């Protein structure tokens, strides 16, 4: 099945590395124009190419995010879809409940949930006006079950993102906008995930791989392929769904 996104404009958050960068590359390869959003200006710089524009900012800040959304919409004249890949654990590791600070809790929610809703808020008007659109959130297996990271805020934030996805699907469906989520399994896609993987140790790593039907970890490309399908016309009657791309779990 060939997916052709020529003439479409998609926004990818968290595009500077890992899964977000893979999604950007795949959408661009399918013919789309892509606006890349990320807090990491240095990480964004290598992505600049014909058909890719770069937009740096803190997406956990509503005012800053909405200003970037206006900038992108005005620059491109339209926005056909949004992929919210920004998130992660913000350098945190699993700790006992008693050690979690208010700042640590909110930092993960801002990156994973706040960024998604502010971007949706900023880009939905253009999609409503067009009578069509695609929103794909990147949640996690941690949004469906406890997190392998052991980070309470990460599991809670990803569960919240799943709920937000379903609620936006209900709200925006009548305007022709589909809203779905891709829930990756463990993917070694950036320094944070590599750090988490190393911290598990050899025996825990074997247990994790043994619990995956396909007996391998995921690749960023696995996630990008699923997202690209959900962004295409072939997925026009799929909404409110959480697609687990995790190699299968026991």
Rosetta silent file (secondary structure, phi, psi, omega in degrees, C-alpha in Angstrom):
SEQUENCE: XXXXXXXXXXXXXXXXXXXXXXXXXXXXXXXXXXXXXXXXXXXXXXXXXXXXXXXXXXXXXXXXXXXXXXXXXXXXXXXXXXXXXXXXXXXXXXXXXXXXXXXXXXXXXXXXXXXXXXXXXXXXXXXXXXXXXXXXXXXXXXXXXXXXXXXXXXXXXXXXXXXXXXXXXXXXXXXXXXXXXXXXXXXXXXXXXXXXXXXXXXXXXXXXXXXXXXXXXXXXXXXXXXXXXXXXXXXXXXXXXXXXXXXXXX
SCORE:     score description
SCORE:     0.000 S_00000001
   1 L     0.000  117.248  179.280    0.000    0.000    0.000 S_00000001
   2 L   -90.037  129.851  178.158    1.564    3.261   -1.137 S_00000001
   3 L  -106.178  123.341 -178.825    0.774    6.292    0.997 S_00000001
   4 L  -117.755  113.977 -179.307    0.925    9.633   -0.772 S_00000001
   5 L  -110.051   21.687 -179.738    0.715   12.745    1.420 S_00000001
   6 L   -57.476  133.606  179.163    1.715   15.219   -1.276 S_00000001
   7 L    88.459   -6.919  179.775    0.186   18.628   -0.667 S_00000001
   8 L   -94.475  151.107  176.753   -0.490   17.940    3.013 S_00000001
   9 E  -118.600  121.688  178.812    1.040   19.839    5.926 S_00000001
  10 E  -120.123  145.952  175.798    1.772   17.949    9.135 S_00000001
  11 E  -108.723  131.234  177.592    3.166   19.170   12.436 S_00000001
  12 E  -121.367  120.190  174.497    5.395   16.854   14.486 S_00000001
  13 E   -92.079  158.575 -176.103    6.276   17.730   18.077 S_00000001
  14 L    62.600   34.246 -171.071    9.307   16.252   19.790 S_00000001
  15 L   -83.551   -5.918 -172.533   10.853   16.069   16.330 S_00000001
  16 L   -72.857  -19.184 -177.949   14.478   16.687   17.310 S_00000001
  17 L  -159.162  171.130  169.432   15.301   13.049   18.047 S_00000001
  18 H    57.000 -133.977 -176.094   14.119    9.484   18.348 S_00000001
  19 H   -61.246  -42.986  179.810   10.552    8.591   17.460 S_00000001
  20 H   -59.537  -43.898  179.172    9.613   12.161   16.542 S_00000001
  21 H   -64.253  -38.481  178.462   12.504   12.465   14.092 S_00000001
  22 H   -66.293  -38.715  177.665   11.584    9.116   12.504 S_00000001
  23 H   -64.343  -45.765  177.969    7.976   10.227   12.090 S_00000001
  24 H   -55.999  -47.609 -178.030    9.087   13.484   10.478 S_00000001
  25 H   -61.473  -42.579 -177.419   11.323   11.601    8.038 S_00000001
  26 H   -69.057  -42.423  177.881    8.585    9.131    7.070 S_00000001
  27 H   -63.384  -41.699  179.317    5.929   11.812    6.539 S_00000001
  28 H   -64.354  -40.343  178.888    8.350   13.851    4.462 S_00000001
  29 H   -64.308  -27.539  178.755    9.247   10.768    2.399 S_00000001
  30 L   -82.625    1.541  174.808    5.517   10.298    1.716 S_00000001
  31 L   105.524   -3.536 -176.379    5.410   13.761    0.179 S_00000001
  32 L   -77.937  152.517  164.286    4.169   15.869    3.089 S_00000001
  33 E   -85.915  136.801 -173.890    5.432   19.253    4.133 S_00000001
  34 E  -127.999  131.817  171.465    6.391   18.997    7.806 S_00000001
  35 E  -101.521  121.217 -176.831    6.694   21.599   10.549 S_00000001
  36 E   -98.867  126.491  178.473    9.015   20.340   13.300 S_00000001
  37 E  -118.470  136.844  178.288    8.437   21.551   16.866 S_00000001
  38 E  -168.619  156.081  175.983   10.771   20.913   19.800 S_00000001
  39 L   -76.874  -19.558 -173.316   12.321   22.617   22.799 S_00000001
  40 L   -93.906   94.519 -178.168   15.776   21.547   21.553 S_00000001
  41 H   -63.473  -41.071 -179.250   16.931   24.092   18.964 S_00000001
  42 H   -65.286  -38.070  178.815   20.280   22.374   18.398 S_00000001
  43 H   -68.966  -30.562  178.964   18.571   19.048   17.834 S_00000001
  44 H   -71.658  -34.979 -170.068   16.176   20.592   15.323 S_00000001
  45 H   -49.962  -44.579 -178.465   18.873   22.237   13.209 S_00000001
  46 L   -67.614  -12.342 -176.156   19.975   19.113   11.257 S_00000001
  47 L   -84.724  -11.564 -175.193   16.363   18.436   10.214 S_00000001
  48 L   -64.871  128.624  179.977   16.008   21.552    8.100 S_00000001
  49 E  -159.364  172.120  175.531   15.395   20.649    4.470 S_00000001
  50 L   -60.889  125.657 -178.987   13.152   21.559    1.601 S_00000001
  51 L    89.342    3.740  175.939    9.648   20.895    2.839 S_00000001
  52 E  -129.704  125.975  176.151   10.615   20.951    6.539 S_00000001
  53 E  -114.433  150.486 -173.055   10.369   24.048    8.743 S_00000001
  54 E  -112.816  135.922 -175.732   11.777   24.333   12.278 S_00000001
  55 E  -142.365  110.183 -174.239    9.978   25.858   15.267 S_00000001
  56 E   -99.587  138.675  175.090   11.599   25.920   18.705 S_00000001
  57 L   174.636  167.858  178.187    9.782   26.432   21.989 S_00000001
  58 L   -88.945  106.604 -173.887    8.602   25.019   25.300 S_00000001
  59 L   -77.952   -7.186  173.547    5.367   23.228   24.443 S_00000001
  60 L   -79.352   -9.175  179.199    4.434   22.872   28.090 S_00000001
  61 L   -99.317  115.690 -172.933    3.838   26.639   28.128 S_00000001
  62 H   -60.808  -48.249 -176.544    0.381   27.415   26.710 S_00000001
  63 H   -62.957  -43.839  179.889    1.053   30.976   25.544 S_00000001
  64 H   -64.490  -39.912 -178.809    4.327   30.044   23.870 S_00000001
  65 H   -66.970  -45.997 -179.034    2.764   27.009   22.217 S_00000001
  66 H   -63.921  -33.775  176.580   -0.232   28.872   20.834 S_00000001
  67 H   -65.639  -40.963  177.591    2.094   31.539   19.415 S_00000001
  68 H   -65.751  -38.494  178.565    4.099   28.828   17.626 S_00000001
  69 H   -61.840  -42.807  177.315    0.890   27.268   16.317 S_00000001
  70 H   -63.202  -42.231  179.025   -0.164   30.613   14.823 S_00000001
  71 H   -58.588  -46.103 -177.963    3.309   31.038   13.308 S_00000001
  72 H   -67.580  -44.831 -178.226    3.144   27.636   11.635 S_00000001
  73 H   -63.480  -41.643  179.014   -0.423   28.039   10.391 S_00000001
  74 H   -68.786  -38.013 -178.214    0.302   31.461    8.922 S_00000001
  75 H   -66.702  -45.015 -174.493    3.561   30.301    7.333 S_00000001
  76 H   -93.112  -16.495  178.261    2.112   27.216    5.642 S_00000001
  77 L    81.782  -10.326  179.855   -1.415   28.500    5.063 S_00000001
  78 L  -166.555  159.781  172.222   -2.935   25.245    6.309 S_00000001
  79 L  -140.463  119.481 -177.619   -2.398   22.378    8.744 S_00000001
  80 L   -96.934  -17.039 -178.727   -3.730   18.936    7.865 S_00000001
  81 E  -167.839  157.710 -178.597   -2.449   16.997   10.839 S_00000001
  82 E  -133.474  129.926  173.599   -0.666   17.013   14.182 S_00000001
  83 E  -118.782  117.216 -176.603    1.512   14.293   15.702 S_00000001
  84 E   -97.105   88.703 -179.408    2.315   14.881   19.372 S_00000001
  85 L   -96.915   -9.930  178.402    5.540   12.984   19.950 S_00000001
  86 L   -62.299  142.548  179.436    6.953   15.357   22.571 S_00000001
  87 L   163.809 -132.317  178.300    7.170   13.769   25.989 S_00000001
  88 L    91.885 -170.770 -172.572    9.520   11.406   27.761 S_00000001
  89 L  -104.694    0.580  177.666   10.706   11.175   31.352 S_00000001
  90 L    53.613   42.702  175.204   12.675   14.428   31.532 S_00000001
  91 L    76.709    3.079 -177.634   15.776   12.694   32.829 S_00000001
  92 L   -84.241  160.293  175.811   13.987   11.063   35.753 S_00000001
  93 L  -128.456  165.723  179.072   14.341    7.484   36.962 S_00000001
  94 L   -64.742  131.056  179.200   12.096    5.259   39.020 S_00000001
  95 L  -139.695  161.773  175.828   12.081    6.176   42.722 S_00000001
  96 L   -60.446  150.098 -178.478    9.913    5.350   45.734 S_00000001
  97 H   -49.069  -41.215 -174.571    6.647    7.243   45.984 S_00000001
  98 H   -66.097  -16.750 -175.574    7.826    9.208   49.024 S_00000001
  99 H   -94.341   -1.722 -174.397   10.684   10.790   47.081 S_00000001
 100 L   -80.743  124.447  179.250    8.611   12.383   44.299 S_00000001
 101 L   -90.744  162.639  177.625    8.600   16.184   44.355 S_00000001
 102 H   -61.351  -40.828 -178.465    5.888   18.456   43.029 S_00000001
 103 H   -64.528  -42.599  179.518    8.280   19.851   40.413 S_00000001
 104 H   -64.177  -42.463  179.513    9.225   16.393   39.126 S_00000001
 105 H   -59.404  -50.975 -175.373    5.560   15.358   38.897 S_00000001
 106 H   -69.864  -31.308 -179.601    4.513   18.454   36.965 S_00000001
 107 H   -60.276  -40.963 -179.286    7.526   18.417   34.633 S_00000001
 108 H   -72.740  -37.640  176.919    6.464   15.066   33.162 S_00000001
 109 H   -66.102  -39.364  179.398    2.819   16.093   32.830 S_00000001
 110 H   -62.408  -41.626 -177.648    3.812   19.319   31.083 S_00000001
 111 H   -71.485  -37.655 -171.587    5.946   17.465   28.562 S_00000001
 112 H   -97.236  -36.752 -174.116    3.514   14.633   27.837 S_00000001
 113 H  -108.009  -51.081 -179.228   -0.020   15.962   28.404 S_00000001
 114 H   -58.978  -44.928 -179.254    0.057   19.759   28.491 S_00000001
 115 H   -58.737  -38.505 -178.313    2.088   19.934   25.280 S_00000001
 116 H   -68.307  -45.392 -176.588   -0.435   17.710   23.508 S_00000001
 117 H   -72.186  -35.986  179.654   -3.539   19.640   24.500 S_00000001
 118 H   -67.780  -38.288  177.027   -2.042   23.087   23.815 S_00000001
 119 H   -67.303  -41.892  177.021   -0.928   21.972   20.342 S_00000001
 120 H   -61.069  -42.088  178.472   -4.329   20.433   19.639 S_00000001
 121 H   -61.650  -37.917 -177.467   -5.949   23.641   20.814 S_00000001
 122 H   -74.967  -32.950 -174.222   -3.706   25.665   18.527 S_00000001
 123 H  -102.211  -17.372 -178.382   -4.144   23.600   15.356 S_00000001
 124 H   -59.299  -38.227 -179.501   -7.715   22.312   15.604 S_00000001
 125 H   -56.635  -40.389  179.343   -9.288   25.554   14.300 S_00000001
 126 H   -66.573  -38.324  178.609   -7.520   25.219   10.926 S_00000001
 127 H   -68.960  -40.535  177.566   -8.593   21.582   10.655 S_00000001
 128 H   -60.429  -43.241 -179.789  -12.186   22.444   11.587 S_00000001
 129 H   -62.290  -35.960  179.390  -12.248   25.128    8.914 S_00000001
 130 H   -79.108  -18.533 -178.530  -11.018   22.598    6.349 S_00000001
 131 L    77.486   17.889  178.579  -13.527   19.994    7.510 S_00000001
 132 L  -163.604  161.408  177.604  -10.828   17.341    7.884 S_00000001
 133 E   168.283  166.633  179.271   -7.680   16.552    9.808 S_00000001
 134 E  -132.496  129.597  169.170   -5.563   14.016   11.616 S_00000001
 135 E  -123.900  127.391  177.198   -4.304   14.104   15.190 S_00000001
 136 E  -127.302  116.970  174.121   -2.073   11.271   16.384 S_00000001
 137 E   -91.091  152.137  174.398   -0.754   11.252   19.926 S_00000001
 138 E  -107.222  102.117 -179.779    2.206    9.119   20.927 S_00000001
 139 L   -91.882 -121.681 -177.493    1.243    7.502   24.187 S_00000001
 140 L   178.968  160.561  167.430    2.933    4.333   25.457 S_00000001
 141 H   -58.566  -24.183  177.197    2.387    0.868   26.779 S_00000001
 142 H   -71.022   -9.154  174.461    2.718    2.783   30.052 S_00000001
 143 H   -91.666   -0.981 -178.001   -0.611    4.398   29.213 S_00000001
 144 L  -122.014  -15.724 -177.610   -2.298    0.994   29.244 S_00000001
 145 L  -157.301  175.880  176.842   -0.502   -0.760   32.108 S_00000001
 146 L   -58.653  152.164 -176.344    2.149    0.039   34.748 S_00000001
 147 L   -85.938  136.408  174.163    5.344    1.532   33.362 S_00000001
 148 L   -61.347  -24.793 -178.755    8.557   -0.457   33.067 S_00000001
 149 L   -70.031  -23.256 -174.924   10.355    2.749   34.056 S_00000001
 150 L    76.071    9.461 -177.506    8.805    2.702   37.528 S_00000001
 151 L   -92.713  112.150 -174.789    8.129    6.432   37.174 S_00000001
 152 H   -58.611  -44.303 -177.091    4.705    7.181   38.667 S_00000001
 153 H   -65.854  -34.395 -179.545    4.242   10.472   36.825 S_00000001
 154 H   -67.365  -46.308  177.923    5.113    8.908   33.479 S_00000001
 155 H   -61.446  -43.702 -178.815    2.524    6.140   33.854 S_00000001
 156 H   -65.844  -41.408 -179.160   -0.088    8.648   35.042 S_00000001
 157 H   -66.689  -41.235  179.994    0.670   11.112   32.245 S_00000001
 158 H   -69.848  -34.788  172.492    0.491    8.479   29.513 S_00000001
 159 H   -62.628  -40.505  178.448   -2.824    7.187   30.910 S_00000001
 160 H   -63.970  -38.100 -179.904   -4.040   10.802   30.829 S_00000001
 161 H   -66.221  -37.022  174.797   -2.907   11.142   27.216 S_00000001
 162 H   -61.653  -45.052  178.065   -4.919    8.052   26.264 S_00000001
 163 H   -62.876  -40.874  178.067   -7.983    9.616   27.896 S_00000001
 164 H   -62.608  -41.488  178.414   -7.379   12.924   26.123 S_00000001
 165 H   -57.386  -48.071 -178.393   -7.111   11.117   22.794 S_00000001
 166 H   -66.449  -37.917 -179.824  -10.483    9.439   23.243 S_00000001
 167 H   -68.770  -41.745  178.866  -12.158   12.647   24.406 S_00000001
 168 H   -67.110  -33.219  177.151  -10.814   14.684   21.481 S_00000001
 169 H   -61.209  -42.328  178.489  -11.932   11.969   19.061 S_00000001
 170 H   -64.884  -43.809 -176.028  -15.487   12.361   20.352 S_00000001
 171 H   -71.116  -40.695 -170.916  -15.362   16.148   20.223 S_00000001
 172 H   -96.396  -11.746 -179.965  -13.672   16.608   16.846 S_00000001
 173 H   -54.324  -44.256 -179.709  -15.159   13.716   14.873 S_00000001
 174 H   -60.882  -18.964  177.661  -18.180   15.720   13.660 S_00000001
 175 H   -94.140   10.732  177.224  -15.730   18.186   12.050 S_00000001
 176 L    81.869   16.163 -177.166  -14.051   15.415   10.045 S_00000001
 177 E  -105.873  123.411  175.266  -10.995   15.173   12.306 S_00000001
 178 E   -91.799  144.843  178.308   -9.748   11.768   13.427 S_00000001
 179 E  -133.781  116.082 -179.268   -7.851   11.456   16.711 S_00000001
 180 E  -134.195  170.488  177.099   -5.909    8.298   17.487 S_00000001
 181 E  -132.456  142.425  169.080   -2.897    7.245   19.533 S_00000001
 182 E  -103.924  126.402 -178.790    0.051    4.993   18.861 S_00000001
 183 E  -109.049   97.012 -178.336    1.251    3.262   22.031 S_00000001
 184 E   -70.672  149.757  164.536    4.842    2.097   21.541 S_00000001
 185 L   -80.145 -158.929 -177.788    6.414   -0.731   23.447 S_00000001
 186 L   -74.136  119.093 -178.512   10.018   -0.347   24.558 S_00000001
 187 E  -123.499  125.059  174.987   11.925    1.417   21.778 S_00000001
 188 L   -84.003   93.743 -170.641   15.617    2.318   21.994 S_00000001
 189 L  -124.875  -10.668 -177.499   15.308    5.645   20.251 S_00000001
 190 L  -160.360  173.734 -178.016   17.225    8.272   22.256 S_00000001
 191 H   -57.716  -34.731 -178.946   19.684    8.693   25.153 S_00000001
 192 H   -65.393  -45.638 -179.258   16.905    8.527   27.776 S_00000001
 193 H   -69.448  -34.500  177.076   15.562    5.173   26.594 S_00000001
 194 H   -65.768  -37.709  177.295   19.084    3.791   26.247 S_00000001
 195 H   -64.794  -43.396  178.357   19.808    4.892   29.837 S_00000001
 196 H   -61.628  -43.769 -178.487   16.638    3.200   31.054 S_00000001
 197 H   -62.805  -45.235  179.341   17.504    0.006   29.191 S_00000001
 198 H   -62.143  -35.812 -177.751   21.022   -0.120   30.603 S_00000001
 199 H   -67.493  -22.409  179.718   19.658    0.447   34.122 S_00000001
 200 H   -65.867  -33.259 -175.727   17.548   -2.719   33.901 S_00000001
 201 H    82.736  164.380 -171.742   20.618   -4.966   33.846 S_00000001
 202 H   -59.967  -46.196 -175.958   21.112   -8.173   31.890 S_00000001
 203 H   -66.310  -43.389  178.887   18.567  -10.380   33.660 S_00000001
 204 H   -66.565  -37.198  176.803   15.753   -7.826   33.533 S_00000001
 205 H   -60.059  -43.081  178.392   16.517   -7.143   29.873 S_00000001
 206 H   -62.836  -40.404  178.495   16.150  -10.853   29.126 S_00000001
 207 H   -61.885  -42.985 -178.135   12.826  -10.942   30.967 S_00000001
 208 H   -64.436  -48.884 -179.725   11.495   -7.991   28.981 S_00000001
 209 H   -64.417  -36.379  177.742   12.493   -9.414   25.604 S_00000001
 210 H   -65.603  -22.651  178.423   11.147  -12.812   26.648 S_00000001
 211 L   -89.949    3.199  178.469    7.767  -11.195   27.303 S_00000001
 212 E  -103.826  126.345 -177.572    7.561   -9.782   23.762 S_00000001
 213 L   -54.817  -39.864 -176.291    6.007  -12.114   21.178 S_00000001
 214 L   -82.623   -5.797  177.255    8.424  -10.927   18.486 S_00000001
 215 L    57.898   36.550  172.557   11.415  -11.309   20.815 S_00000001
 216 L  -153.950  157.966  172.899   12.908   -7.939   19.973 S_00000001
 217 L   -76.094  164.135  179.823   12.696   -4.329   21.063 S_00000001
 218 E   -80.122  164.168  173.743   10.968   -1.812   18.858 S_00000001
 219 L  -116.957  151.740  178.151   12.536    0.561   16.367 S_00000001
 220 H   -56.834  -33.345  179.587   11.567    4.175   15.820 S_00000001
 221 H   -63.558  -34.163  177.737   10.667    3.195   12.247 S_00000001
 222 H   -58.400  -40.737 -178.717    8.036    0.760   13.560 S_00000001
 223 H   -74.110  -41.776 -179.715    6.245    3.669   15.208 S_00000001
 224 H   -61.136  -37.956  179.239    6.689    6.012   12.253 S_00000001
 225 H   -62.702  -44.322 -179.872    5.098    3.466    9.897 S_00000001
 226 H   -64.991  -42.340  179.764    1.993    3.177   12.091 S_00000001
 227 H   -62.749  -43.588 -178.490    1.674    6.946   12.440 S_00000001
 228 H   -61.281  -40.087  175.297    1.978    7.496    8.696 S_00000001
 229 H   -60.636  -46.678 -178.302   -0.856    5.066    8.056 S_00000001
 230 H   -66.086  -21.897  177.586   -3.096    6.840   10.590 S_00000001
 231 H   -83.384  -11.235 -172.787   -2.304   10.151    8.877 S_00000001
 232 L   -88.696  169.478  175.929   -3.359    8.840    5.476 S_00000001
 233 H   -65.549  -23.119 -179.973   -6.706    8.771    3.689 S_00000001
 234 H   -65.980  -16.410 -178.174   -6.730    4.989    4.220 S_00000001
 235 H  -107.897   26.235 -173.276   -7.425    5.631    7.919 S_00000001
 236 L   -67.393  -17.033  179.888  -10.354    7.967    7.371 S_00000001
 237 L  -119.688   28.638  175.264  -12.844    5.919    9.427 S_00000001
 238 L  -115.922  117.393  177.620  -10.509    5.071   12.300 S_00000001
 239 L  -153.904  154.333 -179.101  -10.771    7.337   15.329 S_00000001
 240 L    72.640   17.374 -174.380  -10.625    7.138   19.097 S_00000001
 241 L  -105.306  148.443  174.713   -8.318    4.119   18.866 S_00000001
 242 E  -112.347  109.320 -177.577   -5.140    3.238   20.747 S_00000001
 243 E   -94.612  109.851  176.849   -2.855    1.216   18.474 S_00000001
 244 E   -78.227  119.242  175.613   -0.295   -0.789   20.432 S_00000001
 245 E  -115.672   86.884 -167.834    2.897   -1.114   18.408 S_00000001
 246 L  -142.072   10.420  179.867    4.844   -3.256   20.803 S_00000001
 247 L    74.641    3.298 -178.412    5.691   -6.595   19.212 S_00000001
 248 L    86.957  140.484 -178.902    2.972   -8.283   21.249 S_00000001
 249 E  -128.355  144.151  174.819    2.923   -8.861   24.999 S_00000001
 250 L   -66.083    0.000    0.000    2.321  -11.899   27.141 S_00000001
